[in-house]
Amino acid sequence: MAYEALYTTVRPKTLAQLLGQEHISETLAQAIVNDRLSHAYLLVGTRGTGKTSTARILARAMNCEKVLAAQKEKRPLKTYEIPCGECPSCKSIDSSPDNIEFDAASNRSVDDVQRLLSTANLAPLQSRVKTFIIDEVHMLSFEAVNSILKLIEEPPPRVAFFLATTEFNKVPQTIRSRCQILNFHLIPNETIGPYLRKLSKSKDVELSQEAAKKIARLAAGSMRDAVTYFDQCYATGNKTISLSDVEKVLGLVSDADLDAIITAVKTENRTMLDTALERVFRTGLSSISIAESLLVRLRDEEFNQLKRRNTSELNMLENFSEEVRKILVEMQYSGVPDIIFEMALMKLAAPKNSDSADEMDGDFDELTGDSIDDVKKIISGMVSSQRDNDKNLISALQMAKIVSFNNGVLVLSFASPTIGGMLNDVRMAKLENYLSQKMNRTIKVQRVLNQKDSGSIRLFN
């Protein structure tokens, strides 16, 4: 038998198991005890928050024999008793012809809806109440919506409708006004994390607290997504699941690498930043995903510093976050987001109060010295050999201009500090070594910002 996804086996079966939606479970419990359930509910909320599960719980509760007995006796019920899950009705409802469930995203035409609702006017065959669960109701066509309005407004006896949607604004007002609306909240991380650890123990697996927090944050309020992420890690067969395991299995940027980027910018250490960026790009994630992960990490650090009341550190993190937000906007509209991301971070990591000897503004009127053509040929060969290894080096050289080459000193000009910053100390040393080997003598490289750009020529035409 094929493995069954974990999220399908741990779906809430009672109102008590509906985590993070206590405002709904308590309200529905009172309505059930007092026999005041509506014939039509509109369940609204983002994915994985329990809308369809709640609809199924209500469908069972309307037909549960123990719930019906409690209603007759006017006996209060606890949320874990609704429904009982043990009576014949609860056990058979999934296969009952009186419980009809369909997805409006794939059955959205008027013909589809009329076919699926054709039995609404017929008495239930087995159950007390015939139930219709319609998922993604906002996807119904205009004609399909009109075809069910009369049914919802004046339902046949012993019929109930449960309409679920992730986009409330797309549900016609005519539908909204005929239903009681249940608004599902995003499930807090403080609820998801402990639940995952409890679930892992039931599977004889130890999920670390840091790993549970990471999955909860990644799930963004969706319990189904959280269980799916845990299931992916559980499938590895490890008896313990650590934070590093979660990051590795789910292909995430590690917190350690993100912290290294933050530290490198904070300490103005471009070499450290270059090493950290090389590691995060090896994950295979897009630069936009990495930038978004960095923004989330900065947000966490900001709140940590806020608790510690470290004003100076908080100000630095706020400024850094603001720059990353700007970078993200620019990356969205750029054909080379990787380069934009790296250049911007290198600029942020640049020394703030130093006049580097290799970043002076220059004013050069003519090229002098050794053969420029030889240098261009050698660097062209280097670019070809580095094409798959160091994209920043390639980009920097492609945008560079030769100002002079004299006495073994090659002066390269860049249009801005950001572009010049791509040729960092590590890459400059790599270029010097390559030139020295090819020309059989010591070659030094200087980097300048040539504002007037007079007389210089491009390395690549």
Beta strands, then each sheet from edge to edge (+ up, - down):
strand 1: 40-44
strand 2: 99-103
strand 3: 130-135
strand 4: 159-165
strand 5: 180-183
strand 6: 206-207
strand 7: 240-241
strand 8: 361-362
strand 9: 401-406
strand 10: 409-414
strand 11: 444-450
strand 12: 457-458
sheet 1: 2+ 3+ 4+ 1+ 5+
sheet 2: 6+ 7+
sheet 3: 8+ 11+ 10+ 9- 12+
end
